[in-house]
Protein backbone atom coordinates (compact mmCIF):
# COMPACT_ATOMS: atom_id res chain seq x y z
CA UNK A 1 0.00 0.00 0.00
CA UNK A 2 0.97 3.65 -0.30
CA UNK A 3 0.65 4.20 3.44
CA UNK A 4 3.84 4.92 5.33
CA UNK A 5 4.05 3.14 8.65
CA UNK A 6 4.97 5.34 11.57
CA UNK A 7 6.37 4.08 14.84
CA UNK A 8 4.70 4.16 18.21
CA UNK A 9 4.00 7.43 19.96
CA UNK A 10 6.08 8.22 23.03
CA UNK A 11 3.13 7.36 25.27
CA UNK A 12 2.73 3.99 23.52
CA UNK A 13 6.47 3.33 23.84
CA UNK A 14 6.37 4.05 27.59
CA UNK A 15 3.41 1.70 27.98
CA UNK A 16 5.22 -1.10 26.13
CA UNK A 17 8.35 -0.66 28.27
CA UNK A 18 6.24 -0.55 31.45
CA UNK A 19 4.47 -3.76 30.42
CA UNK A 20 7.82 -5.38 29.62
CA UNK A 21 9.22 -4.44 33.03
CA UNK A 22 6.12 -5.84 34.74
CA UNK A 23 6.59 -9.17 32.96
CA UNK A 24 3.60 -8.88 30.62
CA UNK A 25 6.04 -9.36 27.70
CA UNK A 26 9.20 -11.40 27.73
CA UNK A 27 10.51 -10.12 24.40
CA UNK A 28 11.02 -6.51 23.38
CA UNK A 29 11.86 -5.67 19.77
CA UNK A 30 13.37 -2.25 19.15
CA UNK A 31 15.25 -0.35 16.47
CA UNK A 32 18.70 1.12 17.04
CA UNK A 33 16.96 4.00 18.82
CA UNK A 34 15.93 1.50 21.50
CA UNK A 35 19.47 0.24 21.94
CA UNK A 36 20.65 3.78 22.65
CA UNK A 37 17.81 5.00 24.80
CA UNK A 38 16.45 2.12 26.86
CA UNK A 39 17.63 1.48 30.40
CA UNK A 40 16.21 -1.90 31.35
CA UNK A 41 18.37 -3.79 33.82
CA UNK A 42 16.62 -7.12 33.29
CA UNK A 43 17.78 -7.62 29.69
CA UNK A 44 19.71 -10.87 29.39
CA UNK A 45 19.83 -11.34 25.61
CA UNK A 46 20.26 -8.88 22.76
CA UNK A 47 20.13 -9.99 19.12
CA UNK A 48 21.63 -7.50 16.68
CA UNK A 49 20.56 -7.73 13.05
CA UNK A 50 23.21 -5.35 11.79
CA UNK A 51 26.84 -4.55 12.42
CA UNK A 52 28.25 -1.19 13.41
CA UNK A 53 31.79 -0.20 12.49
CA UNK A 54 31.89 2.06 15.54
CA UNK A 55 33.69 0.53 18.51
CA UNK A 56 31.81 2.89 20.81
CA UNK A 57 28.42 1.84 19.46
CA UNK A 58 29.36 -1.85 19.76
CA UNK A 59 30.44 -1.29 23.37
CA UNK A 60 27.16 0.47 24.10
CA UNK A 61 25.25 -2.45 22.63
CA UNK A 62 27.14 -4.95 24.74
CA UNK A 63 26.55 -2.80 27.82
CA UNK A 64 22.78 -3.06 27.43
CA UNK A 65 22.72 -6.65 28.66
CA UNK A 66 23.80 -8.53 31.75
CA UNK A 67 23.43 -5.67 34.19
CA UNK A 68 21.63 -7.74 36.81
CA UNK A 69 22.12 -11.30 35.55
CA UNK A 70 24.54 -12.98 33.18
CA UNK A 71 23.72 -11.80 29.67
CA UNK A 72 24.87 -12.17 26.12
CA UNK A 73 24.77 -10.44 22.76
CA UNK A 74 24.23 -12.34 19.52
CA UNK A 75 25.39 -10.66 16.33
CA UNK A 76 23.88 -11.92 13.07
CA UNK A 77 26.71 -11.32 10.59
CA UNK A 78 26.89 -12.28 6.93
CA UNK A 79 30.15 -13.42 5.38
CA UNK A 80 32.09 -10.86 3.42
CA UNK A 81 31.82 -7.10 3.91
CA UNK A 82 29.67 -7.24 7.05
CA UNK A 83 32.04 -9.75 8.66
CA UNK A 84 34.99 -7.46 7.85
CA UNK A 85 33.19 -4.46 9.37
CA UNK A 86 32.52 -6.45 12.55
CA UNK A 87 36.13 -7.61 12.88
CA UNK A 88 37.36 -4.04 12.27
CA UNK A 89 35.00 -2.83 15.01
CA UNK A 90 36.42 -5.41 17.44
CA UNK A 91 39.97 -4.37 16.56
CA UNK A 92 39.08 -0.69 17.10
CA UNK A 93 37.52 -1.54 20.47
CA UNK A 94 40.68 -3.37 21.49
CA UNK A 95 42.83 -0.37 20.52
CA UNK A 96 40.53 1.97 22.45
CA UNK A 97 40.67 -0.24 25.58
CA UNK A 98 44.47 -0.41 25.46
CA UNK A 99 44.72 3.37 25.08
CA UNK A 100 42.43 3.94 28.06
CA UNK A 101 44.41 1.46 30.14
CA UNK A 102 47.58 3.47 29.54
CA UNK A 103 47.26 6.69 31.51
CA UNK A 104 49.98 8.32 29.44
CA UNK A 105 47.88 7.88 26.30
CA UNK A 106 45.00 9.93 27.73
CA UNK A 107 45.63 13.65 27.90
CA UNK A 108 43.18 16.02 29.52
CA UNK A 109 43.37 19.48 28.07
CA UNK A 110 41.72 22.48 29.66
CA UNK A 111 39.95 24.57 27.09
CA UNK A 112 37.59 27.47 27.24
CA UNK A 113 33.89 26.57 27.29
CA UNK A 114 32.39 25.73 23.93
CA UNK A 115 29.70 28.37 24.21
CA UNK A 116 29.07 31.47 22.15
CA UNK A 117 30.48 34.64 23.74
CA UNK A 118 28.12 36.32 26.19
CA UNK A 119 26.39 33.19 27.49
CA UNK A 120 26.88 32.32 31.16
CA UNK A 121 29.47 29.59 31.69
CA UNK A 122 28.23 28.52 35.10
CA UNK A 123 26.24 25.28 35.13
CA UNK A 124 22.89 24.78 36.78
CA UNK A 125 22.81 21.47 38.62
CA UNK A 126 19.42 19.82 39.04
CA UNK A 127 18.19 16.37 39.97
CA UNK A 128 15.72 15.12 37.39
CA UNK A 129 13.16 12.55 38.42
CA UNK A 130 11.93 9.83 36.04
CA UNK A 131 8.24 9.71 35.15
CA UNK A 132 6.14 8.34 38.05
CA UNK A 133 5.36 5.09 36.21
CA UNK A 134 9.03 4.29 35.54
CA UNK A 135 10.97 2.24 38.10
CA UNK A 136 14.39 3.55 39.17
CA UNK A 137 17.43 2.42 37.20
CA UNK A 138 19.97 0.10 38.92
CA UNK A 139 22.45 2.98 39.16
CA UNK A 140 20.09 5.03 41.33
CA UNK A 141 19.21 2.21 43.75
C-alpha positions, 0 to 999 in steps of 0.5 A: 500500500501507499501508506507509510508506517509510523512508529509508536507514539512516546506514550505507547512506547512508555506503555510497552516498556512498562508492560515489559518491566512488569513481565507482561512481555518477555521479548522486546523488539526495538530499532537502534533507537531502542538500543541507545535509549532504553535502560532496562536492567533485566535484559539478558539477551540482545540480538543485533541484526546489523553490524556497526563499524563504531567501537563505541556503538558496539560497546554500548550495545554490549553494555545493554545486557547482563546488568543484573544477571549474566547476559549475552549479545548475539550478532547476526553477521553475513560473510564478506563485507559485514564480517569485515566491518565487525572484525574491524570494530572489534579491533578498534575496540581493542585499541581503544581499551588499550589506550584507556588502560595506559594513563599516558595515552590519555591527555586532559586538556583544559579549554575554554567553554564551547559556548558562544560569547556572552552566554553564562558559563556557570552550570545549573545542577538539578536532579531530574526525576523519572516519570512516576510510572518508571521504576528507578534504574539500577544505578540510582538504587 
